[in-house]
Amino acid sequence: MSTSQKKVLVVGTGSIGLRHARLCQERADLVVECCDSRAAGLEEARKTLGDVRCWTSLDEALAARPDIVVVATPHDHHESVAVAAMKAGAHVLCEKPMSHTAEAAAHMLRVQRETSR
């Protein structure tokens, strides 16, 4: 990875997550990594994207300091993934719906304001 490239971590390797990963991978200024707790999801990521770094642990993936995290998990996981990513210093792109409850979405917005992410 060159200093001009940004690391993008795509969390969730279903069809939408893989679409985000594939489109990000087409950009020369981005390096794509994937995270999913499902082995089958990561195998599909490798098949679709080639030799990309894959993680089963979100904590370990965030410790590797991605610049951007794309949240493409089921919507009831958006809050926990987005909040962890922002607190780790990453900017976040979250798939819709933002979250599964208004309270979870409000929490995400509070953390965004606190972290400027």
N, CA, C and O atoms as a Tinker XYZ file with bonds, in Angstrom:
   468  protein
     1  N      0.845000   -1.175000    0.000000    73     2
     2  CA     0.000000    0.000000    0.000000    64     1     3
     3  C      0.893000    1.240000    0.000000    63     2     4     5
     4  O      1.785000    1.380000    0.837000    81     3
     5  N      0.637000    2.127000   -0.945000    73     3     6
     6  CA     1.433000    3.358000   -0.998000    64     5     7
     7  C      0.838000    4.394000   -0.054000    63     6     8     9
     8  O     -0.302000    4.262000    0.391000    81     7
     9  N      1.619000    5.421000    0.244000    73     7    10
    10  CA     1.165000    6.456000    1.169000    64     9    11
    11  C     -0.013000    7.251000    0.618000    63    10    12    13
    12  O     -0.739000    7.884000    1.385000    81    11
    13  N     -0.213000    7.228000   -0.684000    73    11    14
    14  CA    -1.339000    7.962000   -1.268000    64    13    15
    15  C     -2.625000    7.130000   -1.271000    63    14    16    17
    16  O     -3.693000    7.646000   -1.601000    81    15
    17  N     -2.530000    5.864000   -0.911000    73    15    18
    18  CA    -3.710000    5.011000   -0.906000    64    17    19
    19  C     -4.386000    5.010000    0.458000    63    18    20    21
    20  O     -3.732000    5.151000    1.492000    81    19
    21  N     -5.693000    4.852000    0.444000    73    19    22
    22  CA    -6.495000    4.730000    1.657000    64    21    23
    23  C     -6.935000    3.283000    1.788000    63    22    24    25
    24  O     -7.228000    2.618000    0.795000    81    23
    25  N     -6.977000    2.798000    3.033000    73    23    26
    26  CA    -7.438000    1.438000    3.293000    64    25    27
    27  C     -8.935000    1.472000    3.582000    63    26    28    29
    28  O     -9.396000    2.190000    4.469000    81    27
    29  N     -9.686000    0.678000    2.814000    73    27    30
    30  CA   -11.129000    0.547000    2.985000    64    29    31
    31  C    -11.421000   -0.844000    3.516000    63    30    32    33
    32  O    -11.030000   -1.843000    2.911000    81    31
    33  N    -12.103000   -0.908000    4.637000    73    31    34
    34  CA   -12.536000   -2.173000    5.205000    64    33    35
    35  C    -14.031000   -2.318000    4.950000    63    34    36    37
    36  O    -14.830000   -1.510000    5.424000    81    35
    37  N    -14.401000   -3.339000    4.209000    73    35    38
    38  CA   -15.810000   -3.630000    3.963000    64    37    39
    39  C    -16.233000   -4.692000    4.963000    63    38    40    41
    40  O    -15.708000   -5.805000    4.962000    81    39
    41  N    -17.193000   -4.338000    5.820000    73    39    42
    42  CA   -17.681000   -5.257000    6.848000    64    41    43
    43  C    -19.018000   -5.814000    6.381000    63    42    44    45
    44  O    -20.005000   -5.090000    6.255000    81    43
    45  N    -19.025000   -7.101000    6.132000    73    43    46
    46  CA   -20.205000   -7.772000    5.594000    64    45    47
    47  C    -19.971000   -8.092000    4.127000    63    46    48    49
    48  O    -19.832000   -7.188000    3.302000    81    47
    49  N    -19.927000   -9.366000    3.807000    73    47    50
    50  CA   -19.591000   -9.759000    2.437000    64    49    51
    51  C    -20.762000  -10.442000    1.736000    63    50    52    53
    52  O    -20.585000  -11.404000    0.990000    81    51
    53  N    -21.948000   -9.929000    1.989000    73    51    54
    54  CA   -23.099000  -10.340000    1.193000    64    53    55
    55  C    -23.028000   -9.644000   -0.153000    63    54    56    57
    56  O    -22.001000   -9.054000   -0.487000    81    55
    57  N    -24.091000   -9.699000   -0.925000    73    55    58
    58  CA   -24.057000   -9.138000   -2.278000    64    57    59
    59  C    -23.770000   -7.637000   -2.287000    63    58    60    61
    60  O    -23.027000   -7.158000   -3.143000    81    59
    61  N    -24.346000   -6.895000   -1.352000    73    59    62
    62  CA   -24.115000   -5.441000   -1.316000    64    61    63
    63  C    -22.683000   -5.136000   -0.888000    63    62    64    65
    64  O    -22.020000   -4.292000   -1.490000    81    63
    65  N    -22.205000   -5.820000    0.150000    73    63    66
    66  CA   -20.829000   -5.604000    0.596000    64    65    67
    67  C    -19.820000   -5.927000   -0.488000    63    66    68    69
    68  O    -18.855000   -5.187000   -0.683000    81    67
    69  N    -20.036000   -7.023000   -1.192000    73    67    70
    70  CA   -19.120000   -7.381000   -2.270000    64    69    71
    71  C    -19.190000   -6.389000   -3.419000    63    70    72    73
    72  O    -18.180000   -6.136000   -4.077000    81    71
    73  N    -20.348000   -5.831000   -3.668000    73    71    74
    74  CA   -20.453000   -4.801000   -4.711000    64    73    75
    75  C    -19.637000   -3.574000   -4.319000    63    74    76    77
    76  O    -18.900000   -3.030000   -5.141000    81    75
    77  N    -19.766000   -3.132000   -3.058000    73    75    78
    78  CA   -18.954000   -1.998000   -2.584000    64    77    79
    79  C    -17.467000   -2.331000   -2.705000    63    78    80    81
    80  O    -16.682000   -1.514000   -3.186000    81    79
    81  N    -17.089000   -3.521000   -2.270000    73    79    82
    82  CA   -15.675000   -3.919000   -2.308000    64    81    83
    83  C    -15.144000   -3.935000   -3.738000    63    82    84    85
    84  O    -14.048000   -3.442000   -4.007000    81    83
    85  N    -15.921000   -4.500000   -4.645000    73    83    86
    86  CA   -15.484000   -4.585000   -6.047000    64    85    87
    87  C    -15.321000   -3.195000   -6.649000    63    86    88    89
    88  O    -14.346000   -2.935000   -7.354000    81    87
    89  N    -16.266000   -2.302000   -6.377000    73    87    90
    90  CA   -16.179000   -0.948000   -6.928000    64    89    91
    91  C    -15.014000   -0.171000   -6.308000    63    90    92    93
    92  O    -14.328000    0.579000   -7.003000    81    91
    93  N    -14.791000   -0.346000   -5.015000    73    91    94
    94  CA   -13.648000    0.316000   -4.373000    64    93    95
    95  C    -12.340000   -0.231000   -4.923000    63    94    96    97
    96  O    -11.378000    0.515000   -5.102000    81    95
    97  N    -12.302000   -1.518000   -5.190000    73    95    98
    98  CA   -11.083000   -2.150000   -5.683000    64    97    99
    99  C    -10.696000   -1.620000   -7.070000    63    98   100   101
   100  O     -9.525000   -1.670000   -7.445000    81    99
   101  N    -11.658000   -1.123000   -7.819000    73    99   102
   102  CA   -11.368000   -0.573000   -9.146000    64   101   103
   103  C    -10.604000    0.747000   -9.077000    63   102   104   105
   104  O    -10.054000    1.198000  -10.082000    81   103
   105  N    -10.569000    1.360000   -7.912000    73   103   106
   106  CA    -9.876000    2.643000   -7.743000    64   105   107
   107  C     -8.427000    2.424000   -7.332000    63   106   108   109
   108  O     -8.146000    1.647000   -6.420000    81   107
   109  N     -7.526000    3.094000   -7.992000    73   107   110
   110  CA    -6.103000    2.946000   -7.692000    64   109   111
   111  C     -5.733000    3.553000   -6.340000    63   110   112   113
   112  O     -4.707000    3.191000   -5.764000    81   111
   113  N     -6.554000    4.472000   -5.828000    73   111   114
   114  CA    -6.228000    5.143000   -4.571000    64   113   115
   115  C     -6.790000    4.413000   -3.347000    63   114   116   117
   116  O     -6.677000    4.915000   -2.229000    81   115
   117  N     -7.395000    3.234000   -3.542000    73   115   118
   118  CA    -7.967000    2.484000   -2.432000    64   117   119
   119  C     -7.418000    1.066000   -2.388000    63   118   120   121
   120  O     -7.205000    0.433000   -3.422000    81   119
   121  N     -7.193000    0.582000   -1.178000    73   119   122
   122  CA    -6.832000   -0.812000   -0.939000    64   121   123
   123  C     -7.980000   -1.412000   -0.130000    63   122   124   125
   124  O     -8.349000   -0.872000    0.913000    81   123
   125  N     -8.538000   -2.509000   -0.596000    73   123   126
   126  CA    -9.728000   -3.103000    0.007000    64   125   127
   127  C     -9.367000   -4.296000    0.882000    63   126   128   129
   128  O     -8.559000   -5.145000    0.505000    81   127
   129  N     -9.982000   -4.339000    2.053000    73   127   130
   130  CA    -9.942000   -5.497000    2.932000    64   129   131
   131  C    -11.385000   -5.829000    3.286000    63   130   132   133
   132  O    -12.259000   -4.965000    3.210000    81   131
   133  N    -11.637000   -7.068000    3.670000    73   131   134
   134  CA   -12.996000   -7.503000    4.009000    64   133   135
   135  C    -13.027000   -8.124000    5.396000    63   134   136   137
   136  O    -12.046000   -8.704000    5.863000    81   135
   137  N    -14.174000   -7.988000    6.041000    73   135   138
   138  CA   -14.387000   -8.585000    7.352000    64   137   139
   139  C    -15.772000   -9.205000    7.385000    63   138   140   141
   140  O    -16.761000   -8.580000    7.002000    81   139
   141  N    -15.824000  -10.444000    7.847000    73   139   142
   142  CA   -17.101000  -11.136000    7.994000    64   141   143
   143  C    -16.874000  -12.288000    8.959000    63   142   144   145
   144  O    -15.825000  -12.931000    8.923000    81   143
   145  N    -17.827000  -12.546000    9.801000    73   143   146
   146  CA   -17.698000  -13.669000   10.730000    64   145   147
   147  C    -17.989000  -14.997000   10.043000    63   146   148   149
   148  O    -17.723000  -16.061000   10.603000    81   147
   149  N    -18.531000  -14.937000    8.842000    73   147   150
   150  CA   -18.891000  -16.145000    8.097000    64   149   151
   151  C    -17.754000  -16.556000    7.160000    63   150   152   153
   152  O    -17.345000  -15.781000    6.296000    81   151
   153  N    -17.255000  -17.762000    7.332000    73   151   154
   154  CA   -16.190000  -18.268000    6.464000    64   153   155
   155  C    -16.648000  -18.288000    5.010000    63   154   156   157
   156  O    -15.867000  -17.976000    4.111000    81   155
   157  N    -17.895000  -18.650000    4.775000    73   155   158
   158  CA   -18.414000  -18.696000    3.402000    64   157   159
   159  C    -18.408000  -17.304000    2.774000    63   158   160   161
   160  O    -18.145000  -17.162000    1.580000    81   159
   161  N    -18.697000  -16.286000    3.569000    73   159   162
   162  CA   -18.673000  -14.916000    3.059000    64   161   163
   163  C    -17.277000  -14.488000    2.650000    63   162   164   165
   164  O    -17.097000  -13.831000    1.624000    81   163
   165  N    -16.292000  -14.859000    3.446000    73   163   166
   166  CA   -14.912000  -14.502000    3.112000    64   165   167
   167  C    -14.409000  -15.291000    1.919000    63   166   168   169
   168  O    -13.631000  -14.773000    1.118000    81   167
   169  N    -14.842000  -16.533000    1.788000    73   167   170
   170  CA   -14.472000  -17.325000    0.616000    64   169   171
   171  C    -15.052000  -16.691000   -0.644000    63   170   172   173
   172  O    -14.382000  -16.636000   -1.676000    81   171
   173  N    -16.282000  -16.215000   -0.566000    73   171   174
   174  CA   -16.905000  -15.531000   -1.705000    64   173   175
   175  C    -16.151000  -14.238000   -2.015000    63   174   176   177
   176  O    -15.978000  -13.886000   -3.182000    81   175
   177  N    -15.705000  -13.532000   -0.977000    73   175   178
   178  CA   -14.923000  -12.309000   -1.184000    64   177   179
   179  C    -13.634000  -12.620000   -1.938000    63   178   180   181
   180  O    -13.280000  -11.908000   -2.878000    81   179
   181  N    -12.941000  -13.662000   -1.538000    73   179   182
   182  CA   -11.694000  -14.035000   -2.222000    64   181   183
   183  C    -11.959000  -14.445000   -3.669000    63   182   184   185
   184  O    -11.178000  -14.123000   -4.565000    81   183
   185  N    -13.060000  -15.153000   -3.890000    73   183   186
   186  CA   -13.412000  -15.585000   -5.243000    64   185   187
   187  C    -13.741000  -14.376000   -6.120000    63   186   188   189
   188  O    -13.371000  -14.336000   -7.293000    81   187
   189  N    -14.434000  -13.400000   -5.549000    73   187   190
   190  CA   -14.852000  -12.224000   -6.303000    64   189   191
   191  C    -13.726000  -11.216000   -6.480000    63   190   192   193
   192  O    -13.589000  -10.615000   -7.545000    81   191
   193  N    -12.915000  -11.031000   -5.432000    73   191   194
   194  CA   -11.947000   -9.942000   -5.401000    64   193   195
   195  C    -10.503000  -10.369000   -5.612000    63   194   196   197
   196  O     -9.638000   -9.526000   -5.846000    81   195
   197  N    -10.235000  -11.644000   -5.533000    73   195   198
   198  CA    -8.859000  -12.104000   -5.642000    64   197   199
   199  C     -8.186000  -12.126000   -4.287000    63   198   200   201
   200  O     -8.824000  -12.405000   -3.272000    81   199
   201  N     -6.918000  -11.837000   -4.271000    73   199   202
   202  CA    -6.101000  -11.941000   -3.063000    64   201   203
   203  C     -6.257000  -10.678000   -2.212000    63   202   204   205
   204  O     -5.410000   -9.785000   -2.253000    81   203
   205  N     -7.343000  -10.612000   -1.443000    73   203   206
   206  CA    -7.553000   -9.492000   -0.531000    64   205   207
   207  C     -7.374000   -9.989000    0.899000    63   206   208   209
   208  O     -7.593000  -11.162000    1.201000    81   207
   209  N     -6.975000   -9.080000    1.760000    73   207   210
   210  CA    -6.841000   -9.440000    3.169000    64   209   211
   211  C     -8.237000   -9.575000    3.752000    63   210   212   213
   212  O     -9.086000   -8.703000    3.566000    81   211
   213  N     -8.467000  -10.666000    4.454000    73   211   214
   214  CA    -9.777000  -10.933000    5.038000    64   213   215
   215  C     -9.641000  -11.138000    6.544000    63   214   216   217
   216  O     -8.661000  -11.708000    7.023000    81   215
   217  N    -10.621000  -10.673000    7.259000    73   215   218
   218  CA   -10.654000  -10.743000    8.715000    64   217   219
   219  C    -11.937000  -11.423000    9.171000    63   218   220   221
   220  O    -12.992000  -11.227000    8.568000    81   219
   221  N    -11.854000  -12.216000   10.227000    73   219   222
   222  CA   -13.060000  -12.740000   10.866000    64   221   223
   223  C    -13.393000  -11.948000   12.121000    63   222   224   225
   224  O    -14.513000  -12.031000   12.627000    81   223
   225  N    -12.445000  -11.188000   12.624000    73   223   226
   226  CA   -12.630000  -10.405000   13.842000    64   225   227
   227  C    -12.675000   -8.914000   13.510000    63   226   228   229
   228  O    -11.716000   -8.367000   12.966000    81   227
   229  N    -13.777000   -8.267000   13.834000    73   227   230
   230  CA   -13.878000   -6.825000   13.608000    64   229   231
   231  C    -12.845000   -6.077000   14.443000    63   230   232   233
   232  O    -12.223000   -5.134000   13.953000    81   231
   233  N    -12.654000   -6.481000   15.684000    73   231   234
   234  CA   -11.678000   -5.797000   16.539000    64   233   235
   235  C    -10.278000   -5.846000   15.932000    63   234   236   237
   236  O     -9.567000   -4.841000   15.925000    81   235
   237  N     -9.888000   -7.002000   15.428000    73   235   238
   238  CA    -8.564000   -7.121000   14.809000    64   237   239
   239  C     -8.480000   -6.301000   13.525000    63   238   240   241
   240  O     -7.458000   -5.670000   13.255000    81   239
   241  N     -9.541000   -6.308000   12.742000    73   239   242
   242  CA    -9.553000   -5.528000   11.504000    64   241   243
   243  C     -9.445000   -4.038000   11.803000    63   242   244   245
   244  O     -8.733000   -3.317000   11.104000    81   243
   245  N    -10.145000   -3.569000   12.833000    73   243   246
   246  CA   -10.079000   -2.151000   13.197000    64   245   247
   247  C     -8.723000   -1.790000   13.799000    63   246   248   249
   248  O     -8.255000   -0.663000   13.640000    81   247
   249  N     -8.093000   -2.736000   14.487000    73   247   250
   250  CA    -6.759000   -2.488000   15.046000    64   249   251
   251  C     -5.729000   -2.285000   13.941000    63   250   252   253
   252  O     -4.677000   -1.694000   14.184000    81   251
   253  N     -6.014000   -2.765000   12.730000    73   251   254
   254  CA    -5.122000   -2.583000   11.585000    64   253   255
   255  C     -5.312000   -1.209000   10.941000    63   254   256   257
   256  O     -4.705000   -0.929000    9.907000    81   255
   257  N     -6.125000   -0.367000   11.520000    73   255   258
   258  CA    -6.287000    1.051000   11.195000    64   257   259
   259  C     -6.796000    1.344000    9.774000    63   258   260   261
   260  O     -6.101000    1.996000    8.995000    81   259
   261  N     -7.985000    0.876000    9.438000    73   259   262
   262  CA    -8.539000    1.285000    8.144000    64   261   263
   263  C     -8.877000    2.776000    8.171000    63   262   264   265
   264  O     -9.199000    3.331000    9.222000    81   263
   265  N     -8.800000    3.407000    7.017000    73   263   266
   266  CA    -9.174000    4.820000    6.911000    64   265   267
   267  C    -10.687000    4.970000    6.796000    63   266   268   269
   268  O    -11.278000    5.922000    7.307000    81   267
   269  N    -11.292000    4.015000    6.118000    73   267   270
   270  CA   -12.723000    4.047000    5.825000    64   269   271
   271  C    -13.298000    2.670000    6.105000    63   270   272   273
   272  O    -12.681000    1.655000    5.782000    81   271
   273  N    -14.486000    2.637000    6.709000    73   271   274
   274  CA   -15.191000    1.381000    6.918000    64   273   275
   275  C    -16.544000    1.476000    6.234000    63   274   276   277
   276  O    -17.308000    2.413000    6.466000    81   275
   277  N    -16.829000    0.496000    5.391000    73   275   278
   278  CA   -18.132000    0.382000    4.748000    64   277   279
   279  C    -18.917000   -0.664000    5.526000    63   278   280   281
   280  O    -18.509000   -1.823000    5.607000    81   279
   281  N    -20.046000   -0.251000    6.098000    73   279   282
   282  CA   -20.867000   -1.151000    6.900000    64   281   283
   283  C    -21.959000   -1.736000    6.000000    63   282   284   285
   284  O    -22.879000   -1.034000    5.579000    81   283
   285  N    -21.838000   -3.024000    5.717000    73   283   286
   286  CA   -22.786000   -3.709000    4.833000    64   285   287
   287  C    -23.291000   -4.992000    5.496000    63   286   288   289
   288  O    -23.503000   -6.010000    4.837000    81   287
   289  N    -23.472000   -4.918000    6.783000    73   287   290
   290  CA   -23.983000   -6.038000    7.573000    64   289   291
   291  C    -25.503000   -5.947000    7.621000    63   290   292   293
   292  O    -26.072000   -4.970000    7.135000    81   291
   293  N    -26.173000   -6.943000    8.197000    73   291   294
   294  CA   -27.603000   -6.764000    8.455000    64   293   295
   295  C    -27.820000   -5.517000    9.316000    63   294   296   297
   296  O    -27.001000   -5.197000   10.178000    81   295
   297  N    -28.925000   -4.821000    9.076000    73   295   298
   298  CA   -29.098000   -3.500000    9.694000    64   297   299
   299  C    -29.131000   -3.512000   11.218000    63   298   300   301
   300  O    -28.867000   -2.478000   11.832000    81   299
   301  N    -29.441000   -4.631000   11.849000    73   299   302
   302  CA   -29.418000   -4.647000   13.314000    64   301   303
   303  C    -27.992000   -4.710000   13.867000    63   302   304   305
   304  O    -27.803000   -4.675000   15.083000    81   303
   305  N    -26.996000   -4.802000   12.998000    73   303   306
   306  CA   -25.583000   -4.756000   13.408000    64   305   307
   307  C    -24.922000   -3.430000   13.033000    63   306   308   309
   308  O    -23.774000   -3.193000   13.409000    81   307
   309  N    -25.609000   -2.575000   12.311000    73   307   310
   310  CA   -25.009000   -1.321000   11.844000    64   309   311
   311  C    -24.475000   -0.478000   12.997000    63   310   312   313
   312  O    -23.355000    0.030000   12.931000    81   311
   313  N    -25.262000   -0.331000   14.040000    73   311   314
   314  CA   -24.850000    0.511000   15.161000    64   313   315
   315  C    -23.528000    0.045000   15.753000    63   314   316   317
   316  O    -22.601000    0.844000   15.883000    81   315
   317  N    -23.420000   -1.223000   16.112000    73   315   318
   318  CA   -22.210000   -1.694000   16.788000    64   317   319
   319  C    -20.983000   -1.579000   15.887000    63   318   320   321
   320  O    -19.908000   -1.204000   16.353000    81   319
   321  N    -21.133000   -1.897000   14.613000    73   319   322
   322  CA   -19.996000   -1.821000   13.689000    64   321   323
   323  C    -19.601000   -0.367000   13.448000    63   322   324   325
   324  O    -18.420000   -0.027000   13.522000    81   323
   325  N    -20.570000    0.490000   13.161000    73   323   326
   326  CA   -20.276000    1.895000   12.861000    64   325   327
   327  C    -19.661000    2.606000   14.065000    63   326   328   329
   328  O    -18.698000    3.357000   13.914000    81   327
   329  N    -20.204000    2.378000   15.239000    73   327   330
   330  CA   -19.674000    3.020000   16.447000    64   329   331
   331  C    -18.247000    2.555000   16.708000    63   330   332   333
   332  O    -17.373000    3.374000   16.990000    81   331
   333  N    -18.004000    1.262000   16.618000    73   331   334
   334  CA   -16.641000    0.747000   16.830000    64   333   335
   335  C    -15.677000    1.343000   15.810000    63   334   336   337
   336  O    -14.555000    1.712000   16.157000    81   335
   337  N    -16.108000    1.438000   14.559000    73   335   338
   338  CA   -15.245000    1.976000   13.504000    64   337   339
   339  C    -14.920000    3.449000   13.751000    63   338   340   341
   340  O    -13.766000    3.862000   13.628000    81   339
   341  N    -15.930000    4.236000   14.097000    73   339   342
   342  CA   -15.686000    5.662000   14.364000    64   341   343
   343  C    -14.766000    5.834000   15.561000    63   342   344   345
   344  O    -13.858000    6.665000   15.531000    81   343
   345  N    -14.992000    5.056000   16.614000    73   343   346
   346  CA   -14.133000    5.155000   17.800000    64   345   347
   347  C    -12.705000    4.710000   17.490000    63   346   348   349
   348  O    -11.767000    5.128000   18.168000    81   347
   349  N    -12.533000    3.869000   16.479000    73   347   350
   350  CA   -11.198000    3.432000   16.058000    64   349   351
   351  C    -10.538000    4.450000   15.126000    63   350   352   353
   352  O     -9.379000    4.284000   14.743000    81   351
   353  N    -11.276000    5.501000   14.762000    73   351   354
   354  CA   -10.698000    6.559000   13.941000    64   353   355
   355  C    -11.036000    6.515000   12.469000    63   354   356   357
   356  O    -10.516000    7.316000   11.693000    81   355
   357  N    -11.891000    5.601000   12.072000    73   355   358
   358  CA   -12.229000    5.466000   10.652000    64   357   359
   359  C    -13.449000    6.316000   10.291000    63   358   360   361
   360  O    -14.331000    6.549000   11.118000    81   359
   361  N    -13.476000    6.765000    9.059000    73   359   362
   362  CA   -14.692000    7.348000    8.507000    64   361   363
   363  C    -15.601000    6.192000    8.135000    63   362   364   365
   364  O    -15.120000    5.101000    7.830000    81   363
   365  N    -16.916000    6.415000    8.154000    73   363   366
   366  CA   -17.871000    5.326000    7.965000    64   365   367
   367  C    -18.871000    5.657000    6.869000    63   366   368   369
   368  O    -19.424000    6.755000    6.809000    81   367
   369  N    -19.086000    4.672000    6.005000    73   367   370
   370  CA   -20.191000    4.693000    5.053000    64   369   371
   371  C    -21.092000    3.544000    5.470000    63   370   372   373
   372  O    -20.677000    2.385000    5.452000    81   371
   373  N    -22.326000    3.864000    5.845000    73   371   374
   374  CA   -23.236000    2.849000    6.348000    64   373   375
   375  C    -24.370000    2.636000    5.356000    63   374   376   377
   376  O    -25.021000    3.587000    4.924000    81   375
   377  N    -24.596000    1.380000    5.005000    73   375   378
   378  CA   -25.705000    1.027000    4.125000    64   377   379
   379  C    -27.026000    1.409000    4.783000    63   378   380   381
   380  O    -27.089000    1.609000    5.996000    81   379
   381  N    -28.061000    1.507000    3.989000    73   379   382
   382  CA   -29.382000    1.811000    4.521000    64   381   383
   383  C    -30.124000    0.530000    4.846000    63   382   384   385
   384  O    -29.816000   -0.507000    4.258000    81   383
   385  N    -31.068000    0.553000    5.738000    73   383   386
   386  CA   -31.380000    1.664000    6.627000    64   385   387
   387  C    -30.230000    1.886000    7.603000    63   386   388   389
   388  O    -29.444000    0.979000    7.876000    81   387
   389  N    -30.149000    3.096000    8.115000    73   387   390
   390  CA   -29.038000    3.452000    8.997000    64   389   391
   391  C    -28.935000    2.480000   10.178000    63   390   392   393
   392  O    -27.842000    2.040000   10.534000    81   391
   393  N    -30.066000    2.157000   10.772000    73   391   394
   394  CA   -30.069000    1.196000   11.862000    64   393   395
   395  C    -31.468000    0.637000   12.030000    63   394   396   397
   396  O    -32.395000    1.020000   11.316000    81   395
   397  N    -31.609000   -0.269000   12.977000    73   395   398
   398  CA   -32.883000   -0.949000   13.172000    64   397   399
   399  C    -33.812000   -0.215000   14.131000    63   398   400   401
   400  O    -34.996000   -0.543000   14.206000    81   399
   401  N    -33.297000    0.779000   14.871000    73   399   402
   402  CA   -34.141000    1.583000   15.767000    64   401   403
   403  C    -33.700000    3.036000   15.701000    63   402   404   405
   404  O    -32.562000    3.344000   15.347000    81   403
   405  N    -34.625000    3.923000   16.051000    73   403   406
   406  CA   -34.297000    5.354000   16.109000    64   405   407
   407  C    -33.251000    5.619000   17.190000    63   406   408   409
   408  O    -32.398000    6.491000   17.024000    81   407
   409  N    -33.309000    4.879000   18.287000    73   407   410
   410  CA   -32.345000    5.067000   19.378000    64   409   411
   411  C    -30.932000    4.686000   18.923000    63   410   412   413
   412  O    -29.963000    5.372000   19.252000    81   411
   413  N    -30.822000    3.605000   18.175000    73   411   414
   414  CA   -29.515000    3.186000   17.670000    64   413   415
   415  C    -28.966000    4.218000   16.694000    63   414   416   417
   416  O    -27.778000    4.539000   16.726000    81   415
   417  N    -29.830000    4.737000   15.825000    73   415   418
   418  CA   -29.395000    5.763000   14.872000    64   417   419
   419  C    -28.947000    7.021000   15.610000    63   418   420   421
   420  O    -27.950000    7.638000   15.234000    81   419
   421  N    -29.677000    7.406000   16.658000    73   419   422
   422  CA   -29.298000    8.589000   17.445000    64   421   423
   423  C    -27.937000    8.370000   18.114000    63   422   424   425
   424  O    -27.121000    9.289000   18.181000    81   423
   425  N    -27.698000    7.163000   18.603000    73   423   426
   426  CA   -26.400000    6.852000   19.202000    64   425   427
   427  C    -25.281000    6.987000   18.171000    63   426   428   429
   428  O    -24.223000    7.540000   18.470000    81   427
   429  N    -25.510000    6.486000   16.970000    73   427   430
   430  CA   -24.519000    6.595000   15.898000    64   429   431
   431  C    -24.217000    8.061000   15.608000    63   430   432   433
   432  O    -23.057000    8.426000   15.412000    81   431
   433  N    -25.232000    8.893000   15.580000    73   431   434
   434  CA   -25.032000   10.319000   15.319000    64   433   435
   435  C    -24.274000   11.000000   16.449000    63   434   436   437
   436  O    -23.439000   11.869000   16.197000    81   435
   437  N    -24.557000   10.613000   17.703000    73   435   438
   438  CA   -23.811000   11.186000   18.834000    64   437   439
   439  C    -22.320000   10.838000   18.729000    63   438   440   441
   440  O    -21.462000   11.692000   18.950000    81   439
   441  N    -22.025000    9.593000   18.395000    73   439   442
   442  CA   -20.625000    9.180000   18.272000    64   441   443
   443  C    -19.976000    9.898000   17.093000    63   442   444   445
   444  O    -18.803000   10.265000   17.162000    81   443
   445  N    -20.720000   10.099000   16.023000    73   443   446
   446  CA   -20.175000   10.842000   14.874000    64   445   447
   447  C    -19.764000   12.243000   15.313000    63   446   448   449
   448  O    -18.675000   12.707000   14.976000    81   447
   449  N    -20.618000   12.906000   16.050000    73   447   450
   450  CA   -20.286000   14.263000   16.520000    64   449   451
   451  C    -19.084000   14.241000   17.462000    63   450   452   453
   452  O    -18.224000   15.117000   17.386000    81   451
   453  N    -19.018000   13.250000   18.346000    73   451   454
   454  CA   -17.912000   13.148000   19.308000    64   453   455
   455  C    -16.579000   12.855000   18.629000    63   454   456   457
   456  O    -15.542000   13.348000   19.072000    81   455
   457  N    -16.591000   12.068000   17.573000    73   455   458
   458  CA   -15.346000   11.628000   16.937000    64   457   459
   459  C    -14.989000   12.415000   15.674000    63   458   460   461
   460  O    -13.875000   12.300000   15.163000    81   459
   461  N    -15.929000   13.210000   15.175000    73   459   462
   462  CA   -15.751000   13.939000   13.910000    64   461   463
   463  C    -15.456000   12.970000   12.759000    63   462   464   465
   464  O    -14.700000   13.306000   11.847000    81   463
   465  N    -16.021000   11.823000   12.794000    73   463   466
   466  CA   -15.866000   10.804000   11.760000    64   465   467
   467  C    -17.165000   10.658000   11.024000    63   466   468
   468  O    -17.264000    9.848000   10.102000    81   467
